[in-house]
Amino acid sequence: MIETTELALGDAGVLAPGRWRWLRTLGWTVVMLAAMVAVLAMQAVARKFAVPHPALVTIALTSLVLAYAAYYALVRFGERRRVTEIALAALPRDLGIGVLIGLGMFTLVFASLRGLGVYTLAPGQWTDWVHDVRETLATGLVEELLMRLVLFRLLIRAFGVWPALIVSALFFGGAHLANPNSSYVAALAIAVEAGLMLAAFYLLTGRIWMSVGVHAAWNFAQGAIFGARVSGQAGTGSLFVSAPVPGSSVALSGGAFGPEASLPAVVIGLAIFLIVLRAARRAQPGLWESGAAGPERGQPVEATA
């Protein structure tokens, strides 16, 4: 049993019902994304001025906390509602479940790659596991804040669940086109296996923490444990070292972009999405029954996933 809360979209303040609400919602989306990016840019500015690494870690953590605080303030005062989607009481449980799911998912993906004979595996030297934990968790927190809490939620408010799922997933996949060794195929793969799947966990729970856990653990397993490229980027130091078998099918292995562009990753990610979405439709019936409408306040309910 997974405890869920009604997913709050916002029905007051700038998102109050009335003429042109969809347009007001899109404008609010731009405002929120700009505010989040401005706060998160603290780390980039610090890097530009060659701030020492220990201080850089502190700045990165501070910018992340401030970004979530800014989200809370904007929703609380701009949308005039409780911010149930980042309720801290649910964080340990949701994050823990998400981490277990993410680790299990990618382990299944890699086992499939090995079973198909398209990936190698050898022992590695894991000397920076603390860095790996910190970086993957930070990536999950940042990307879920921007992609799910802001973009996906407000697209639901403006247009309904299905358009929001498709547009936010394509946007998430397209954001990876600038990564090393990327391609339109790789971007589409990420849109399906991650953009849709991570949104489904948010729909199910009404909170962001499980999506963060799945996202972070998927990246951690992929790079830190199995030593594969993560979204086209090679890491340094991992428990194992892996790579596509020379001459193997790029469609099966993901090629130079890494396992995320592989057929097994797409199939498994899509399967998890469909399973979680089915549970989410039972847990959040109002989102589908009333299109873009949604509750202002969340009340605990129970759903089986």
C-alpha positions, 0 to 999 in steps of 0.5 A: 500500500502506498499512501497518496494525497490528492494532487493539488493543481491550484484553484485560487490566486493566479490560477483562479477559475475564470477567463483565460485561465490557461493563458494565465497558467502558462504565464505563471509557468514562465514566472516559476521556471525563471525564479527556480533557474535564477536561484539554481544559477548560484552554483554556475556563478560560483564555478565561474569564479573558481570557488574552492570545491568544499565551498562549491558543495555548500553553495550547491546545497544552499541553492537547492534548498532556496529553490524549494523554498522559493517554490513553496513561497510562490505557491503559498502566496501566488496560488493561495493554497497548502503546498502538499506536493512537497510535504516533508513528513512524507519525504523519508518514506516516499524517497526510500520507496522511490530509491528501491524502485529506481535501483530495481528498475535499472538493475533489470535493464542492465540484466537484460542488456547482459542477457542479450549479450550487448554489454560488458561488465568488469570490476571497477574502482569506486573511490567517490561514492559520496560524490555520486550519492550527492550528485545523483540526489541533487540531479533528481531534486533539481530536475523533478522540481523543474519538470514535474512540480512546475512544468508538468503540474501547470500543464495539467492545470492548463490543458489536462493530464494527457496533453501535460504528460505528452508535452512535458515528456517530450520537453524532458527528452528534448532537454537531453539533446545537448548531451554528449553522443545524443540523438533524436532517438536517445531523446525520444527514449528518455521522453518515454522511459523517464519523462512519462514514468517519473510523471506517473509516480507524481500523479500516483502519490500527489507528492514529488519525493517518490519521483525524486527517489526513482530518478536519483537511484536510476542514475546512481545505479547506471553510473556509480554501480554499473559504470555505464554512461549516464545520458551520454556522459561518462563518469569517473570511479564506479563499482563496476565498469561496463560498455557496449560490446563492439559491433553490437546493435546500437538499438539494443545497447544504446550505443555511445549515449548509454543504456538509456537509449537502449530498447530494454530501457524503453520497454521496461520504463514504458511498462512501469509507466503503464503500471503506475499510471493505472494505479494513479488513475484509481488514486486520483480519479478527479484528474481524469473525470474533470479534465484540467480541474483539480482539488485545492487541498490534498486529503490522505487516501490509500491506493494499491500500486 
